[in-house]
């Protein structure tokens, strides 16, 4: 056993005070003789024996209360490996006290003198044995004192994940970040390190780690830390810290993790095995720890409102049309369930200024940010509210917006959400079908709310019949959609048979279109023919499946009433993305399909079943990408529908009711998503979470048409400066001591791919003929202030392999080598002092009451 405040052991000397008072308070009673005293003598003799016994027990309890309090204040600790020995010492001591109590009862009740003496002797022997064993164990146990003079190798890991940005309120009313508290606690630990110790200070960044030269350099490292939006996993940094400690030649090694135990960082998973390093002591110093371990006790009235990352309701907005976006607002669930707040959400838009951003006079100048919409809502803890805000009609090119909650709260990173969208050059789409009504219907659905011939439409749509395909210039087409193509397929070879319908030459042209990055959509119907008997996909020759336009074709299916309906197989596929962004999910059972083609897609050829028929494995929508043979590297896309759209002609009307149902919005949205995927306008990922890869357009749509009309001389001059400057998320007006972190990038060479998404905010890209960028948002999981419990920490580290603490002053600096962590006896000793004090009060009240009655 050892004591963290050994000087307080001198407080046990106060045990002489009750002894002195006891001796001084003893007075000889005055002898008064009464005539009838001879009848009272036996009773007085018995009463005097009982009072003498109570007096001695009262003295013992008072002495024990003083000693227990002094020992508790000295904060005794024992090695957990010796806990069984100390339990034995305690039980032997309790047994001795029990025997002495029995001996006292025997004397007080006048039982046999030999019995009382025997029991008293047994009690004294048990007490002496416990004292001997306890002294021996104390003398032979290792040193665990907090004031360890042996140098240790220590690694201080500061958890500076996103939750460290949260604000906490002190009792004085001031506010500070959790990271600031963590830094203060870490600095306290540094001050208490023994001379000759080695110290490494690290955080959850990818900064290389090493031992600090001195305490001053360690404090400098602490002062430079800031919250990270995309930190490395805690486990990874702990593993690296343990390996660093093992490189030290000091026998004592200790890893101290200063963290708020946020669940997003510490939640154990099946991929996180328990850490049990036997040669390194692990201590967990929890900052902003509440009474229940789940919320900071000091947070008081500090609550957190939050916004979800915004979503475009239309994945490919058109120029000149108002653009709705969806965002949800909520109140942290740890708040009072009955608490509600009225919140205001503002939508702002950066003005598109090709001359900005720029570093001017050492300060960053960003484009002007102007408000364009605002909405209010009442939110209740644990129940999010969905809001729809509207951007004004925008021109071609990339645009950046900010959605923010008005006012401040405990966590600012989820009060501002960032959005980047692009208005692309409208793709050129060719609709091929025999019936003009079907072509017109699909064209209107694709360009709504604009007309297909409107200059502001999101697609340039043209329509032809199959007989006019020979006059089409395929080089001017970005994507083609064929409605019920008249195609003949040989069942045995799955090859296209040239005849009066769609010829093999036309099919080859469609494959060429996909090969240069274009899109092909085939909506098969009654005009398709399969000649002969089809073999199963296992028996068919699939060696050339990748070079074929269509998957393995089997036969046409007639479905008895009420028909089949669609079932989403890959909801995350870009074709279905417009549906997933909506609050209401499609009631597919309301859109029956009465007839469709059965196909057996070859997975090795890249086919994916996006939608299938419910209760079957028969695909309804198939999709695959084809590697481009062009230098631009854009992949081609092929999609096949096994039932035709829109099925409005006399020939196709009996196949399905996708467009003829009472409310056919799912079919319209699916059709738009299908063509957005086929033309590639939905490929960009310009609004992402931190850590995800952003994909931006390789060309600025605002300058694309203008550059195409420029002379060759101007084009050559523009190509002489292909690089673009990347401005990472920074506050407007930020001053820099040296050169700001602005880098040169080549958007085309990168293919528009940017993995630099470790900070929250808008990243601007600006070049001679390019103005764009992308937005990065914090993962919504950080909006909840959930904490892991000690049980979950046991699962991660092992129950006996870590030691918790809530203060740098009370942290045990142990540096053990293969030993066990110390166990505090402070709580049990304080409880013992309280129990003894209560027993002394009860006995003293009874003693003085009885004494007064006797006299």
C-alpha angles and dihedrals in degrees: 000000000000136000126229090205100034095167090067088067085080085072088078086075086074086075088085090066097074089042091053092046090048093053095043092048094057109104129180109246118238114250113235119177120214126180094244097043092108089071092054100049097090092048093047091050092054093045092049091056092052093048091050091053092048090048092056093045090049090053091048093050092050092050092046092050092055093046094047092050093049092048092047092052089052087061102227119211130189132194109260089224088063095044093106090054092050090048088055090051091051095048091049090051092049090048091053092050090048092053091050090051090052091049090051091051090050092053093044093052094044097245123159113313092220091054093052093047092049094050092045091051091050089051093050091048091052092049093048091047092051090047091050094047092045093050092047093049091047092051095048100040121101124260112269100161121143089230092062110171094195113100116244136196106238133183116199110203113192114202100220097167121140093282089064087073091067116114122235128192123226127214088258091060096251123130130221139162123263088240090059090054091047090052091050092050091047090051089053091054090050091053091054097051114119120248114276095027122140118227135195121187117198141158137197095282125102092252111136112253132223141148115288119245093230143340092275093059090047091054090048089053089051093050091053095057120111134176114278123217093200107031126175116257114279091232092056093052092045091052090051091048092051091051089050091051091050089059090064120094093215111110095221114071125177135175115203116192114196106199144140091231092238110182094228089064102033108033105128117230139182088264092056110078118199113270113229109169104173095193098050126062113222120208124183115207108193118205123204090015116178128207091262095038091240106087134021111266090211096054092088109164095358107120132170129233116188144192127215119229108277122251131206110235088208110044092205109035119197126232118263094021127109109253120217119208128191126222133164125217126200148166122241111268093225089070123092108298091225093049118110133179136196107229132187123211121199128197117207132181130209111231112242103246115165090200093059147113100043139153106245122179090344094307132104115245114198128190116274115276114215130182116245106169142010136191137179133208141167113241130194125205110274096010118094123209121216117223130187118211126183131224116207120249108291135206126236116294139047123322132188126211137179127211114196142171114237111240136021133280141164097294120035101182094076094044092074122051124184130216132190122185136168132217101211130204102273109262119236110244126187118204113200121193142128095237119065092204091061092047092049093048093053091044092053092048090051098050100033130174087025124060117253091248094048115114089223095056117121092231134039100227128193128172133205138168122246091254090063097052092101090068095053119112101217092194089071094053126090096182139000130205119197119202113209095336115210096234130152120210127193105232095211100046098022087225123141113256114218112230141118092320132055105341129220089247091059091048089053089052090053090052089050089052091053090044092060093049101274130131131247124192119186117191103191122208144146094317090067115095132194110203117210129352116319120227121220117268089252091059098037123094105257098171092106097036093116091057094052124094095217135046123244106303120213117165147306119275126211112203119208118234133317086030136215126291136207125270122193110242099176107025091174094059114115090240090065096038094102088056095050091053091061124088094222116064119216117268092222092178087071091064107061124193114212099182137019143154121263114226134178106209119207108233091199088062090058100257117154125192103227096171128015137180112271115260093014140076091232111123121235097181122023125185139179139165126233124209110248121241090203126098093241089070096221110153120233121234132215124187127181127196114198092207123045129254134244091008094197101132124091090252098051102030094094094056101073146339098227095124100022099058120110094261109019098175095125090059092048093049092046091050092051091048090049093054094041088056093044093052094043096235091126094051096094119096101195098150109055141152119259111281095025123112117256120216118199132180113276090221132041106246091208091062099031097089093040092051091050090059095045120105121261089252093059091044091054090050091051092050090055089072105039098153124104127206116238116211110193120212107297134154117258113257093023111160121217128206091209135002113329119239099267118145136194116239137175108225095191094048090050091049088235091294118139121178092177096108104125097116132064116244143046121321112206123209116197130175141147092283101008134081117167143094141164141260129236125202133190116255109262090231089080092062091078117076096214120153132203119240130236088255091059089048088054089056090054101043106016122260096264098038104075140047124210127218136170099201138045089223093058097039111122111236098204111146091194122186112216091327133118127267117259119260117219118231093186094105097046092047092051089050090050091051091052093048092048091048091051091048090050090052093050094047095044093052091049092044097052093042091052092043093053092050091051095056 
